[in-house]
Amino acid sequence: MTPANRGKLPVLDSLTLFFMISNLILIFLADPIVEKVSGLLDASACGTPDVPLRWGLFLLNSVVFYFILRRYNARLLREANRRRRSEKHLRLYARVFQAAQEGIMITDANNRIMDVNQAFTRMTGYEPGEIISSTPRILQSGKQDKAFYDDMWASIRRQGSWQGEIWNRRKDGSVFPEWLIINAVKDETGRIANYVGIFSDITERIQAEENLRYLAHYDMLTGLPNRRHFRHRLNAALLDAKQNGTMVGLLIIDLDRFKIINDSLGHETGDRLLVQAANRLRRCIREPLFVSRLGGDEFTVILPGLQDPKEATDVADTVLKELAQKFHVDPHELYITGSVGISLYPRDGSDPETLVSHADSAMYAAKEQRNGYRLFAPHWTETLPRRLVLENGLRATAMDGELEVFYQPQMDCRSGRLVGLEALTRWNHPVLGPISPQEFIPVAEEIGMIADMDEWVLENVCWQHVRWEEVLGYPVKVAVNLSARQLHRPHLPERIRQILQRYKVDPAQLEIEITESAGLTKGEATIRLLKELRRIGVGTAIDDFGTGHSALAYLKKFDFSVLKIDKTFIQGLDQDPVNRALVQAIVDMAHALGLRTVAEGVETEAELARLKQIGCDTVQGYLLSQPLPARKMEAFLASIRQGDRNAAQA
């Protein structure tokens, strides 16, 4: 059946018509035909048949006609089945059309809307009856101009389709972004019969992209532009200044005493204080000036198009007055001040890095008196106080290969066997050379880097532990010092557990050392921390015992497993009866409390012999080895391993 006949009943063909007409002839012209045929039969000497000829012809014609009717009936059944399938598909297509999550609109060739689905109604607010026979112009938001639509229809005419982002207007007047696909549908002759538009609401995607852009350029805590945005704006300001022959001022602002507030009142209070400080800066810094937060308690202000350096110092004065006002951080009333460093383009530098570095140096100079500002002076880069050099160095390069973990072995007094190592952080400054931990650790604590430094050390220790277990053939416990600032971190034990799990290190092979002064000063925090560490299986030690309060009642409350005797009691132990008596008392007391003892700073055989006599469990000091970097400690461990093998063979 040709496509043109689809949907119509089967037409009677010529053979069917022939037999129907022949039956009519037999009925109405039967006698003349029979006589004529009989005459022909007689003439041919065939004789007349017994059965009347009329009935024979009629019977033959009827049989043939029966089969023709069966054929016609089969064609009727096929057509009926095809119609049922078509109707079923049409109902399916209609359900899919209405159930689709994307909005669908069908128009005729003249762009008149013929049908829309439920998703279209849900997204635009228009019911089918309100929009059918209208044109899609009813949805236009005005955000796209005529050129946009001209290009869109040119693409549809040329390629038969178009897709892209477009903003449309809902019935309530609100606009929304959608991703729209338009396809042209052609008929059998190749002419466009319809247009089908399929769209989805991409509001959430657009919002997510905007959030990502915001996160990339703005500080989440304060809402101020972040370091990345600051760099972009500084580059733009310098380019404009170079073209227009003007100056650019750069202010770096640091909040004085913020670390004390943050550490004593907690990070939540510190964060709220930062937000209030940022709001004050935002209020007093107007366009075209640009304020941002670099990180921590440091903020910056870019002053483009300056004509006189006094403009920069005036802004600095305004900032300092704002910051000096009382802050209400419920339930506290807090006072802070600011220190401001100023550098100027092109006087103090022609590139962003130099300007930032010089403003930073000026800010550190201002912090010597606090609550003031300083313009950059070239000689400061050479005469900055040593502490400021340390702060700058720690901020810039502490994790860039200058910090290194050294290890010092610990020996069992009775067996002489290596039983552990203590991890010690060392800093080899490129200009100042090796710097003592007693000097740079307090600086790292004050500028808020100690938490990152402690975690970096722990990561290195766990990685080395795995390596050294392969060298020795058995695990060696490593002790790591914990800063007093870490006692405030509620999730520290969980973080330690995660690091141990990542490197597959047995928690029993790690020992956390807390100095006596830090542990006793922050008593409750220390008790909670020790309980959590012991719960996950990590050993704990009180370090430098005897140099702080030495309150024996605290030892009973604290859950330490090791007591480390400070080296001041070990020096001259074989000759000083007072030190000998003190060390004996400390060892006896520790053993009575179930604590293992470690003597630090053992340098002579006489001191070692006296400690063995006293009953000390473990010794550590230059007598065994000075602190060694990891690669040298590995060779030291390998030599011990070889000595053990030689002794076993002997």
C-alpha positions as CSV (number, residue, x, y, z in Angstrom):
1,M,0.0,0.0,0.0
2,T,1.4,3.4,-1.0
3,P,1.9,6.1,1.6
4,A,-0.8,8.1,0.0
5,N,-3.4,5.3,0.7
6,R,-2.4,4.8,4.4
7,G,-5.3,5.4,6.7
8,K,-7.9,4.5,4.0
9,L,-9.8,1.2,3.6
10,P,-8.3,-1.2,0.9
11,V,-9.7,-0.4,-2.6
12,L,-11.4,-3.1,-4.7
13,D,-9.0,-4.2,-7.4
14,S,-9.9,-5.1,-11.0
15,L,-10.1,-8.8,-10.5
16,T,-12.6,-8.4,-7.7
17,L,-14.7,-6.1,-9.9
18,F,-14.5,-8.5,-12.8
19,F,-16.0,-11.3,-10.9
20,M,-18.7,-9.2,-9.3
21,I,-19.7,-7.9,-12.7
22,S,-19.7,-11.4,-14.2
23,N,-22.0,-12.6,-11.4
24,L,-24.4,-9.8,-12.1
25,I,-24.3,-10.7,-15.8
26,L,-25.1,-14.3,-14.9
27,I,-28.0,-13.2,-12.8
28,F,-29.6,-10.7,-15.2
29,L,-28.5,-12.1,-18.6
30,A,-28.4,-15.7,-17.7
31,D,-30.8,-17.1,-20.5
32,P,-29.2,-15.5,-23.6
33,I,-25.7,-16.4,-22.4
34,V,-26.6,-20.0,-21.7
35,E,-28.3,-20.5,-25.0
36,K,-25.4,-19.0,-26.8
37,V,-22.9,-21.1,-25.0
38,S,-25.1,-24.2,-25.5
39,G,-25.2,-23.5,-29.2
40,L,-21.5,-23.3,-29.4
41,L,-21.1,-26.6,-27.5
42,D,-23.5,-28.3,-29.9
43,A,-21.7,-26.9,-32.9
44,S,-18.5,-28.3,-31.6
45,A,-20.1,-31.7,-31.0
46,C,-19.4,-31.6,-27.3
47,G,-22.9,-32.1,-26.3
48,T,-25.0,-30.5,-23.6
49,P,-23.8,-31.0,-20.0
50,D,-25.9,-32.7,-17.4
51,V,-25.6,-29.9,-14.9
52,P,-27.3,-26.7,-16.2
53,L,-24.5,-24.5,-17.5
54,R,-25.9,-21.5,-15.8
55,W,-25.3,-23.0,-12.3
56,G,-21.9,-24.3,-13.2
57,L,-20.7,-20.9,-14.2
58,F,-22.3,-19.3,-11.2
59,L,-20.7,-21.8,-8.8
60,L,-17.3,-21.3,-10.3
61,N,-17.6,-17.6,-10.1
62,S,-18.8,-17.8,-6.5
63,V,-15.8,-19.9,-5.4
64,V,-13.4,-17.4,-7.0
65,F,-15.3,-14.6,-5.4
66,Y,-15.1,-16.2,-2.0
67,F,-11.3,-16.3,-2.1
68,I,-11.2,-12.7,-3.3
69,L,-13.4,-11.7,-0.3
70,R,-11.0,-13.5,2.0
71,R,-8.1,-11.7,0.5
72,Y,-9.9,-8.4,1.0
73,N,-10.8,-9.3,4.6
74,A,-7.1,-10.0,5.4
75,R,-6.1,-6.7,4.0
76,L,-8.8,-5.1,6.2
77,L,-7.3,-6.9,9.3
78,R,-3.8,-5.7,8.4
79,E,-4.9,-2.2,8.1
80,A,-6.8,-2.4,11.4
81,N,-3.7,-3.7,13.1
82,R,-1.5,-1.0,11.6
83,R,-4.0,1.6,12.8
84,R,-3.9,0.1,16.3
85,R,-0.1,0.2,16.4
86,S,-0.1,3.7,15.1
87,E,-2.5,4.8,17.7
88,K,-0.5,3.0,20.4
89,H,2.7,4.8,19.3
90,L,0.9,8.1,19.2
91,R,-0.4,7.6,22.8
92,L,3.2,6.7,23.8
93,Y,4.7,9.7,22.1
94,A,2.1,11.9,23.8
95,R,3.0,10.4,27.2
96,V,6.7,11.0,26.5
97,F,6.0,14.5,25.3
98,Q,4.1,15.4,28.5
99,A,6.4,13.5,30.9
100,A,9.6,15.0,29.5
101,Q,11.5,17.0,32.1
102,E,12.6,19.4,29.4
103,G,10.2,22.0,28.1
104,I,9.0,21.3,24.6
105,M,7.3,23.7,22.2
106,I,6.1,22.8,18.7
107,T,5.4,25.5,16.1
108,D,4.2,25.5,12.5
109,A,6.2,26.7,9.6
110,N,5.0,30.3,10.3
111,N,6.3,30.0,13.9
112,R,2.9,29.8,15.5
113,I,2.8,27.7,18.6
114,M,0.9,24.5,18.1
115,D,1.6,22.6,21.3
116,V,3.6,22.7,24.5
117,N,4.2,20.1,27.2
118,Q,3.7,20.1,31.0
119,A,7.4,21.0,31.7
120,F,7.0,24.0,29.5
121,T,4.1,25.1,31.6
122,R,6.0,24.4,34.8
123,M,9.0,26.4,33.8
124,T,7.3,29.4,32.1
125,G,4.0,29.6,33.9
126,Y,2.0,29.6,30.6
127,E,-0.9,27.1,30.2
128,P,-1.3,25.6,26.7
129,G,-4.5,27.6,26.1
130,E,-2.8,30.8,26.9
131,I,0.1,30.4,24.5
132,I,-1.1,28.2,21.6
133,S,-1.4,30.3,18.3
134,S,1.0,32.8,19.8
135,T,4.6,33.2,18.7
136,P,7.7,32.5,20.8
137,R,8.3,36.2,21.0
138,I,6.0,36.2,24.0
139,L,8.9,34.6,26.0
140,Q,11.6,37.1,24.9
141,S,13.3,38.7,27.9
142,G,15.0,41.6,26.1
143,K,18.5,40.4,27.2
144,Q,19.3,39.3,23.6
145,D,19.3,41.9,20.8
146,K,18.0,41.6,17.3
147,A,21.4,40.5,16.0
148,F,21.4,37.5,18.3
149,Y,18.0,36.2,16.9
150,D,19.1,37.0,13.3
151,D,22.2,34.8,13.8
152,M,20.1,32.1,15.4
153,W,17.5,31.8,12.6
154,A,20.3,32.0,10.0
155,S,21.8,28.9,11.6
156,I,18.5,27.1,11.6
157,R,17.9,27.9,7.9
158,R,21.5,26.8,7.0
159,Q,22.0,23.8,9.3
160,G,18.4,22.8,10.2
161,S,19.1,23.3,14.0
162,W,20.6,25.7,16.6
163,Q,21.5,25.3,20.3
164,G,22.8,27.7,22.9
165,E,22.1,29.6,26.1
166,I,19.3,32.1,26.0
167,W,17.4,34.2,28.6
168,N,13.6,34.0,28.5
169,R,10.8,35.6,30.5
170,R,8.2,33.7,32.5
171,K,4.5,34.7,32.8
172,D,5.2,36.4,36.1
173,G,7.8,38.6,34.5
174,S,10.9,37.0,36.0
175,V,13.7,36.0,33.6
176,F,15.6,32.8,33.7
177,P,18.5,31.2,31.7
178,E,17.8,28.1,29.6
179,W,19.7,25.9,27.3
180,L,17.6,25.8,24.1
181,I,17.8,23.4,21.1
182,I,15.7,24.2,18.0
183,N,15.3,21.7,15.2
184,A,13.5,22.2,11.9
185,V,11.1,19.3,10.8
186,K,10.5,18.8,7.1
187,D,7.6,17.1,5.3
188,E,7.7,14.5,2.5
189,T,8.4,17.2,0.0
190,G,11.4,18.6,1.9
191,R,9.7,21.7,3.0
192,I,9.8,22.9,6.6
193,A,6.6,21.9,8.3
194,N,7.4,22.5,11.9
195,Y,9.9,23.8,14.4
196,V,10.6,21.9,17.7
197,G,12.2,23.7,20.6
198,I,13.5,21.7,23.6
199,F,14.9,23.6,26.6
200,S,16.0,23.1,30.2
201,D,16.2,25.6,33.0
202,I,19.9,26.1,33.8
203,T,19.5,28.5,36.7
204,E,21.2,26.2,39.1
205,R,24.1,25.6,36.8
206,I,24.6,29.3,36.3
207,Q,24.4,29.9,40.0
208,A,27.0,27.1,40.6
209,E,29.3,28.7,38.0
210,E,28.8,32.1,39.7
211,N,29.6,30.6,43.1
212,L,32.8,29.0,41.7
213,R,33.8,32.4,40.2
214,Y,33.1,34.0,43.5
215,L,35.1,31.4,45.4
216,A,38.0,32.0,43.0
217,H,38.0,35.7,43.6
218,Y,36.5,36.4,47.0
219,D,37.3,35.5,50.6
220,M,34.6,33.2,52.1
221,L,34.9,34.5,55.6
222,T,34.9,38.3,55.1
223,G,33.5,38.6,51.5
224,L,36.4,40.8,50.5
225,P,38.4,40.1,47.3
226,N,41.0,37.5,47.9
227,R,44.7,37.3,47.0
228,R,44.0,36.2,43.4
229,H,41.6,39.1,42.8
230,F,44.1,41.4,44.5
231,R,46.9,40.4,42.1
232,H,44.6,41.0,39.1
233,R,43.6,44.5,40.2
234,L,47.2,45.4,41.2
235,N,48.4,44.4,37.7
236,A,45.6,46.5,36.1
237,A,46.4,49.5,38.3
238,L,50.1,49.4,37.4
239,L,49.3,49.2,33.7
240,D,47.0,52.2,33.9
241,A,49.6,54.1,35.9
242,K,52.3,53.3,33.4
243,Q,50.1,54.6,30.5
244,N,48.9,57.7,32.4
245,G,52.1,58.6,34.2
246,T,50.5,58.4,37.7
247,M,51.5,56.6,40.9
248,V,50.0,53.6,42.6
249,G,50.0,53.2,46.4
250,L,49.9,49.8,48.1
251,L,49.0,49.4,51.8
252,I,49.5,46.1,53.7
253,I,47.6,46.1,57.0
254,D,48.2,43.7,59.8
255,L,46.1,43.5,62.9
256,D,48.1,43.9,66.1
257,R,47.5,41.4,68.9
258,F,45.1,39.4,66.8
259,K,47.0,36.1,67.5
260,I,46.6,36.6,71.2
261,I,42.8,37.1,70.9
262,N,42.5,34.2,68.5
263,D,44.5,31.8,70.7
264,S,42.9,32.8,74.0
265,L,39.3,33.3,73.0
266,G,39.2,30.7,70.2
267,H,39.0,30.7,66.4
268,E,35.3,31.5,66.3
269,T,35.8,34.7,68.1
270,G,38.8,35.5,66.0
271,D,36.8,34.9,62.8
272,R,34.0,37.2,64.0
273,L,36.6,39.9,64.8
274,L,38.1,39.5,61.3
275,V,34.6,40.0,59.7
276,Q,34.0,43.2,61.7
277,A,37.5,44.5,60.8
278,A,36.8,43.7,57.1
279,N,33.5,45.6,57.3
280,R,35.2,48.6,58.8
281,L,37.8,48.6,56.0
282,R,35.0,48.2,53.4
283,R,33.2,51.3,54.8
284,C,36.2,53.6,54.9
285,I,37.8,52.5,51.6
286,R,35.7,53.8,48.7
287,E,36.1,53.3,44.9
288,P,38.4,53.5,43.1
289,L,40.4,52.3,46.0
290,F,40.4,48.5,46.3
291,V,40.5,46.6,49.6
292,S,41.2,42.9,49.9
293,R,42.2,40.2,52.4
294,L,45.5,38.4,51.7
295,G,44.9,35.8,54.4
296,G,45.0,35.5,58.2
297,D,44.9,38.9,59.7
298,E,46.5,40.7,56.7
299,F,44.6,43.1,54.4
300,T,45.6,45.2,51.5
301,V,44.5,48.5,49.9
302,I,45.3,49.5,46.3
303,L,45.3,53.2,45.6
304,P,45.4,53.8,41.8
305,G,46.0,57.1,40.1
306,L,47.9,58.8,43.0
307,Q,49.3,62.2,42.5
308,D,50.9,62.7,45.9
309,P,52.3,60.2,48.5
310,K,50.3,62.1,51.1
311,E,47.1,60.6,49.7
312,A,48.4,57.1,50.8
313,T,49.3,58.2,54.3
314,D,45.9,59.9,54.7
315,V,44.2,56.6,53.8
316,A,46.5,54.8,56.3
317,D,45.5,57.3,59.0
318,T,41.8,56.6,58.3
319,V,42.3,52.9,58.5
320,L,44.2,53.1,61.8
321,K,41.5,55.3,63.4
322,E,38.8,52.8,62.3
323,L,40.7,49.8,63.7
324,A,41.4,51.5,67.0
325,Q,37.7,51.8,67.8
326,K,36.2,49.2,70.2
327,F,35.0,46.0,68.7
328,H,31.8,44.3,70.1
329,V,32.3,40.6,69.6
330,D,29.6,39.2,71.9
331,P,30.1,38.6,74.8
332,H,33.5,40.4,74.5
333,E,34.5,44.0,74.0
334,L,37.9,44.0,72.3
335,Y,40.5,46.5,71.3
336,I,43.0,46.0,68.6
337,T,45.2,48.2,66.5
338,G,46.8,48.0,63.1
339,S,50.2,48.3,61.5
340,V,50.4,49.6,58.0
341,G,53.2,49.3,55.5
342,I,53.2,51.5,52.3
343,S,55.0,51.1,49.0
344,L,54.6,53.4,46.0
345,Y,54.9,52.7,42.2
346,P,57.2,53.6,40.5
347,R,59.4,54.8,43.4
348,D,59.6,51.6,45.4
349,G,59.2,49.1,42.5
350,S,57.8,48.6,39.0
351,D,56.3,45.1,39.4
352,P,53.7,43.6,41.7
353,E,56.1,41.2,43.5
354,T,58.5,44.0,44.4
355,L,55.8,46.4,45.6
356,V,54.2,43.7,47.8
357,S,57.6,42.7,49.3
358,H,58.5,46.3,50.1
359,A,55.1,47.1,51.6
360,D,55.4,43.9,53.7
361,S,58.8,45.1,54.9
362,A,57.4,48.5,55.8
363,M,54.6,46.8,57.7
364,Y,57.0,44.8,59.8
365,A,58.9,48.0,60.6
366,A,55.6,49.6,61.7
367,K,54.8,46.6,64.0
368,E,57.9,47.5,66.1
369,Q,55.8,50.4,67.6
370,R,52.3,49.1,66.5
371,N,49.3,51.3,65.7
372,G,51.2,53.2,63.0
373,Y,52.3,53.2,59.4
374,R,55.6,53.3,57.6
375,L,56.5,54.2,54.1
376,F,59.1,51.8,52.6
377,A,62.7,52.8,53.0
378,P,65.3,50.9,50.9
379,H,67.8,50.3,53.7
380,W,65.1,48.3,55.6
381,T,65.8,45.2,53.4
382,E,69.3,45.2,54.9
383,T,68.7,46.2,58.5
384,L,65.4,44.5,59.4
385,P,65.6,43.0,62.9
386,R,66.5,39.4,62.9
387,R,63.0,38.4,64.2
388,L,61.3,40.1,61.2
389,V,63.7,38.3,58.9
390,L,62.6,35.0,60.5
391,E,58.9,35.9,60.2
392,N,59.4,36.8,56.5
393,G,61.4,33.6,55.9
394,L,58.8,31.4,57.6
395,R,55.9,32.9,55.7
396,A,57.7,32.6,52.3
397,T,59.8,29.5,52.3
398,A,59.2,27.4,55.4
399,M,57.8,24.5,53.3
400,D,60.0,25.0,50.3
401,G,62.9,22.7,51.2
402,E,64.5,24.8,53.9
403,L,62.8,23.0,56.8
404,E,64.2,19.5,57.4
405,V,63.5,16.7,59.9
406,F,66.5,15.4,61.8
407,Y,66.4,12.3,64.0
408,Q,68.3,11.4,67.2
409,P,68.4,7.7,68.4
410,Q,67.2,6.5,71.8
411,M,68.9,3.4,73.4
412,D,67.7,1.0,76.0
413,C,70.0,1.2,79.0
414,R,70.0,-2.5,79.8
415,S,70.2,-4.1,76.4
416,G,72.0,-1.4,74.5
417,R,69.5,-1.9,71.7
418,L,68.0,1.0,69.6
419,V,64.4,1.4,70.8
420,G,63.4,4.7,69.2
421,L,64.1,8.0,67.5
422,E,63.1,11.5,68.3
423,A,62.1,13.7,65.3
424,L,63.6,17.3,65.5
425,T,62.8,20.1,63.1
426,R,65.7,22.1,61.7
427,W,65.8,25.2,59.5
428,N,68.7,26.1,57.3
429,H,68.0,29.7,56.3
430,P,69.6,30.7,53.0
431,V,71.2,33.8,54.5
432,L,71.3,33.3,58.3
433,G,72.3,29.7,58.1
434,P,71.1,27.0,60.6
435,I,68.6,28.4,63.1
436,S,67.8,26.8,66.4
437,P,64.3,25.4,67.0
438,Q,64.3,27.4,70.3
439,E,64.4,30.5,68.1
440,F,62.1,29.8,65.2
441,I,59.4,27.6,66.8
442,P,58.1,30.5,69.0
443,V,58.0,32.7,65.8
444,A,56.1,30.1,63.9
445,E,53.6,29.9,66.8
446,E,53.1,33.6,66.9
447,I,52.4,34.0,63.1
448,G,50.1,31.0,63.1
449,M,52.2,28.6,61.1
450,I,53.0,26.0,63.8
451,A,49.9,23.8,63.1
452,D,50.9,23.4,59.4
453,M,54.5,22.8,60.5
454,D,53.6,20.1,63.0
455,E,51.5,18.3,60.4
456,W,54.2,18.5,57.8
457,V,56.7,17.0,60.3
458,L,54.2,14.2,61.1
459,E,53.7,13.4,57.4
460,N,57.5,13.2,56.9
461,V,58.0,11.0,60.0
462,C,55.3,8.5,58.9
463,W,56.8,8.2,55.4
464,Q,60.3,7.7,56.9
465,H,59.0,5.1,59.4
466,V,57.8,2.9,56.6
467,R,61.2,3.2,54.8
468,W,63.2,2.5,58.0
469,E,61.2,-0.6,58.9
470,E,62.3,-2.1,55.6
471,V,66.0,-1.2,56.5
472,L,66.0,-2.6,60.0
473,G,63.6,-5.4,59.6
474,Y,61.6,-4.3,62.6
475,P,59.7,-1.1,63.5
476,V,61.3,1.7,65.5
477,K,59.1,4.0,67.6
478,V,59.4,7.7,66.6
479,A,58.7,10.6,69.0
480,V,57.3,13.8,67.6
481,N,57.1,17.1,69.6
482,L,53.7,18.8,69.7
483,S,53.4,22.6,70.0
484,A,51.5,24.1,72.8
485,R,49.2,25.8,70.3
486,Q,48.1,22.4,69.0
487,L,46.4,21.7,72.3
488,H,43.5,24.0,71.2
489,R,42.8,21.9,68.1
490,P,39.7,19.7,68.9
491,H,40.2,17.4,65.8
492,L,44.0,16.9,66.2
493,P,43.7,13.2,67.4
494,E,41.5,12.4,64.4
495,R,43.9,14.1,62.0
496,I,46.8,12.1,63.5
497,R,44.8,8.9,63.1
498,Q,44.2,9.7,59.4
499,I,47.8,10.3,58.7
500,L,48.8,7.1,60.4
501,Q,46.2,5.2,58.5
502,R,47.3,6.7,55.2
503,Y,50.9,5.5,55.6
504,K,49.8,2.2,57.3
505,V,51.8,3.0,60.4
506,D,51.0,1.2,63.7
507,P,49.8,3.9,66.2
508,A,51.9,2.2,68.8
509,Q,55.0,3.2,66.8
510,L,54.3,6.9,67.3
511,E,54.9,8.9,70.4
512,I,53.6,12.5,70.9
513,E,55.7,14.7,73.2
514,I,54.3,17.6,75.1
515,T,56.5,19.9,77.1
516,E,55.9,20.1,80.8
517,S,55.1,23.9,80.8
518,A,52.6,23.6,77.9
519,G,50.9,20.6,79.4
520,L,50.5,22.0,82.9
521,T,49.4,25.4,81.7
522,K,46.6,24.0,79.5
523,G,45.6,21.3,81.9
524,E,42.1,20.4,80.8
525,A,42.9,20.6,77.1
526,T,46.0,18.4,77.7
527,I,43.9,15.8,79.6
528,R,41.4,15.5,76.8
529,L,44.1,15.3,74.2
530,L,46.0,12.6,76.0
531,K,42.9,10.5,76.5
532,E,42.1,10.7,72.8
533,L,45.7,9.9,71.8
534,R,45.8,6.9,74.1
535,R,42.4,5.7,72.8
536,I,43.7,5.5,69.2
537,G,46.9,3.7,70.5
538,V,49.4,6.6,70.2
539,G,52.1,6.8,73.0
540,T,52.4,10.1,75.0
541,A,55.4,11.6,76.8
542,I,56.0,14.6,79.0
543,D,59.1,16.4,77.8
544,D,61.7,18.5,79.6
545,F,60.4,17.3,83.0
546,G,61.8,19.3,85.9
547,T,62.1,22.6,84.0
548,G,58.5,23.8,84.5
549,H,56.0,23.7,87.4
550,S,56.7,20.0,88.1
551,A,53.4,19.7,89.9
552,L,53.2,16.0,90.9
553,A,49.5,16.1,91.2
554,Y,49.2,16.7,87.5
555,L,51.2,13.6,86.7
556,K,48.6,11.6,88.5
557,K,45.8,13.2,86.4
558,F,47.6,13.1,83.0
559,D,47.7,9.9,81.0
560,F,51.4,10.0,80.0
561,S,53.3,6.8,79.2
562,V,56.8,8.3,79.1
563,L,58.6,10.9,81.3
564,K,61.6,12.6,79.7
565,I,64.2,14.0,82.1
566,D,65.6,17.4,81.0
567,K,69.2,17.5,80.0
568,T,70.0,20.1,82.7
569,F,69.8,17.4,85.3
570,I,71.9,15.0,83.3
571,Q,74.9,17.3,82.7
572,G,77.7,16.4,85.3
573,L,75.5,13.7,86.8
574,D,78.5,11.6,87.7
575,Q,80.0,14.5,89.8
576,D,77.0,16.4,91.1
577,P,75.3,14.7,94.0
578,V,72.3,17.0,94.0
579,N,71.5,16.2,90.3
580,R,72.1,12.6,91.1
581,A,69.6,12.6,93.9
582,L,67.0,14.5,91.8
583,V,67.3,12.1,88.9
584,Q,67.1,9.2,91.3
585,A,63.9,10.7,92.8
586,I,62.4,11.4,89.3
587,V,63.1,7.8,88.1
588,D,61.7,6.2,91.2
589,M,58.6,8.4,91.1
590,A,58.1,7.7,87.4
591,H,58.4,3.9,87.9
592,A,56.0,4.1,90.8
593,L,53.5,5.8,88.5
594,G,54.1,3.2,85.7
595,L,56.0,5.6,83.4
596,R,59.0,4.7,81.3
597,T,61.9,7.2,81.7
598,V,64.1,8.8,79.0
599,A,67.2,10.8,79.9
600,E,68.0,13.6,77.5
601,G,71.4,15.1,76.7
602,V,73.6,12.1,77.7
603,E,77.1,13.0,76.4
604,T,79.6,10.8,78.4
605,E,80.1,7.2,79.3
606,A,80.2,8.2,83.0
607,E,76.7,9.8,82.7
608,L,75.5,6.6,81.0
609,A,76.9,4.4,83.7
610,R,75.3,6.5,86.4
611,L,71.9,6.4,84.7
612,K,72.2,2.6,84.4
613,Q,72.9,2.4,88.1
614,I,69.9,4.7,88.9
615,G,67.7,2.5,86.8
616,C,66.8,4.8,84.0
617,D,65.1,3.0,81.1
618,T,66.3,4.9,78.0
619,V,69.0,7.4,77.1
620,Q,69.3,9.9,74.3
621,G,72.1,12.3,73.5
622,Y,75.4,13.0,71.6
623,L,77.0,10.0,73.2
624,L,74.9,7.8,70.9
625,S,74.7,10.3,68.0
626,Q,73.9,13.9,67.2
627,P,70.6,14.6,65.4
628,L,71.0,13.4,61.8
629,P,69.1,14.1,58.6
630,A,67.0,11.3,57.2
631,R,69.5,10.0,54.7
632,K,72.4,9.8,57.3
633,M,70.1,8.3,59.9
634,E,69.2,5.6,57.3
635,A,72.9,4.7,57.0
636,F,73.2,4.7,60.9
637,L,70.2,2.3,61.1
638,A,71.7,0.1,58.4
639,S,75.0,-0.1,60.3
640,I,73.0,-1.2,63.4
641,R,71.2,-3.8,61.4
642,Q,74.6,-5.1,60.1
643,G,76.0,-5.2,63.6
644,D,73.0,-7.3,64.8
645,R,73.5,-9.7,61.9
646,N,77.2,-10.1,62.7
647,A,76.5,-10.7,66.4
648,A,73.9,-13.3,65.5
649,Q,76.4,-15.1,63.2
650,A,79.0,-15.1,65.9
